[in-house]
């Protein structure tokens, strides 16, 4: 028995032929045959030529989502097992950590389904009616393929309302502790799958967090610290060693000494000072410490998030190098910039110096990391998002030490890459800074991207060297 047919309009754009897996209501001419919401339908041209098969939901503007480019009769257990094994093989090949995103919706040819693995507990989101009506057969396939300890649902997302569905959460299978400890790039992180944001953690920045490693060391010279021969340093006649090859080959005989020739015992003397804003549970902070940062300021507006970040720092042995701040990032950055301006004015003279400066204001860092939440969740919000991204990057740039680095990201799909870069460039011009692009990255390999599907290309991540004009 064949599926009902969706006939597309003759004048439509041929997005489907170019690999886009969505059919909008405005592209459909008619439905031939009878179909219940969630049923499979065959998508055909106005001439009746077969293009793909997808599930149908007349309540959604995205009326059909493609699941196959060959005719299939049903999304049964065998269908799901086959697709899930493909997801599994991709992660085994490209992702080092067992904790990762296992299923990424359309990019894994399972539209409307997201599955993350946290310490052998699967957390899934069913975003569409077509997936929701198949939850039982999907659960069986997930258990067969991944053999998890438990499966927990976090379908508490507003997009379900657009599909005519209610938001849902709760355990679906096995043992699902609310707090789990995962491993990422050799670090231990606490994840709250019940109360945490989204599914509990943001795996998409895994490779990007690792990309900050080269920024974390090489700063000792700014403090007048250099490597010298141990015997010479102990005798008080230390001479700087400049030959890199010699340092690498004979590092056992070298020790760091300060400008006065005294041996420096602090192990992270060569590390960067780092500010992470919008830290959530401190993932960039932990990576900064792992890679040798001297001191990290970890900032988030949420007390709950910072409490988790503190436990994560303690769990990894980094507590002595991290200071935690609960504050609004915009306010905090402006306060620091204001402190710098006040100090400059005092230096020039002609101002009232009887008023005390705030001790915390006017700080700068070698590396400033900005990883804010999405400022533009709709197309109409883009102008406001541009102002937000410009402001946050403008203030952040002013707080980067000369020759230091700005690490900045946007997870707003509607903030297109070109616009994001233009906004940062405008911020740099207003701050009087020159930026040199060091890295330009997207989401990690457990978030594959389908070419031609711009909706999946949401994450922009950049590292800039910052210099004054």
Beta strands, then each sheet from edge to edge (+ up, - down):
strand 1: 4-8
strand 2: 22-24
strand 3: 28-32
strand 4: 40-44
strand 5: 50-56
strand 6: 62-68
strand 7: 100-104
strand 8: 113-118
strand 9: 121-126
strand 10: 150-155
strand 11: 168-174
strand 12: 179-184
strand 13: 187-192
strand 14: 226-229
strand 15: 254-257
strand 16: 273-277
strand 17: 295-300
strand 18: 322-326
strand 19: 365-371
strand 20: 400-410
strand 21: 433-441
strand 22: 460-468
sheet 1: 2+ 6- 5+ 4- 1- 3+
sheet 2: 7+ 8- 9+ 10+ 11-
sheet 3: 12+ 13-
sheet 4: 14+ 15-
sheet 5: 18+ 17+ 16+ 19+ 20+ 22- 21+
end
